[in-house]
Structure formats: C-alpha cells, structure tokens
C-alpha cells in the first residue's frame, strides 16, 4: 500500500494561492450583491419621461418611446435561451414576449438598479396553471451585477440573464430616471 506524501512547502503555498484565487471573487460578488448598489438617480420631470418601452429580442434592442417616437435605444443582453421563443416556465432562461408594464422598482437589487416587468400576466399564469408548472417571476430590466459593471463590454455581447433584460449601468441610470412606474412595456420576438 502506498502512502500519500504530505505536500511540501511549495505545494501548501500553491494550495493557499489557488484557494484564495477562487474564494476572493466569490466573496467580492457576495458583498457587492448585498451592499454595492449605491443611490439611485432622481426621476426626471414628467415632461421628460417616456411613455413606452419597446424591446425587440431579435435585434437585442430596448427603445424608449415618447409620443410613438424613439427617443433612445440601447443594446441589451437577454435570457440565456432567449432565441427559444417566449418564456413559459420558471427556470427556462427565456425572456417573455407580450405586453406588460413596469409595476415596481428596486434600488437595492443585486444587479445595478432594476425595473420589474409585470410578467406573468393573467394569460401567462393561466397557461402555466393548465400545464401544471410555475410561470416564473421577477423579470426585470437591470444593469450589471453589482461590483462587476466594468465587465459590461463583455457581458453585453452574451445572453447571460435568467430571462431578464440587461443594459450597462450608465444606461440603467438613464432608464431609472426616464421610465416611470406604470410605463407600458412591449416585448417582441
């Protein structure tokens, strides 16, 4: 029978180094998710606010409309399975499709600010109930994970959310101030 040798000094240092290499980013993420949100920007005057949000999944764009005119457009990242159709159930990583609204906002989200989309609506809930599954919930328009905003140039090229719509933190500040609660949201394929 062979006995395993105890690691030498170099082996112990390498073990500590690689353990810290893994644990430090995890600890940083945990702390930022709980405490890294900062203060939200103030709402703009009513005359400056928009009256509709249009999200086009195929082109990965979010447009702000006022009086049916596009006043701003942003590139977005969607759910990891966004090209697989509309969201049907919890955990499918799809972004919903349909007409919703912004029904509440969260300035202390683990992602930089978030605007909640009113998914599931009555039709989504009825379809899920008939199928015997949960439709999912907490579909948001949000920024980057707290503390990781510097990764936006990379993350915005990927569909990395669980069904939400992600923008950069600078864009989320703009959205937060321009999009009032109650704003209609249309999500198109």
PyMOL commands that set and color helices and strands:
alter all, ss='L'
color gray80, all
select helices_A, chain A and resi 9-35+46-48+82-84+122-131+149-155+169-178
alter helices_A, ss='H'
color red, helices_A
select strands_A, chain A and resi 52-56+61-66+69-75+98-106+114-117+140-142+165-166+184-188
alter strands_A, ss='S'
color yellow, strands_A
deselect
rebuild
show_as cartoon
